[in-house]
Amino acid sequence: MASIGSEAMAYASEAYSASLAKSAQQQEGQQSLSLIESAAVQPITPPASSGAHITTDVLGQHINIRV
């Protein structure tokens, strides 16, 4: 009978460890999603064709070739 009790305790301990691991993984996933969402909200450097960067739109479009 003593071995049945110790086996039950071992199983309960494993189940509890698995539950803690699952909770930790869910928290990490939630933190990762929050990080991705916060990064997506931040503006990225505007492309050259927007607003005040009109002068950079023509860079590389004119090539002088001399033979």
Secondary structure, DSSP 8 states (H G I E B T S, - for coil): -HHHHHHHHHHHHHHHHHHHHHHHHHHHHHHHHHHHHHHHHS-----TTSGGGGGGGGTTT------
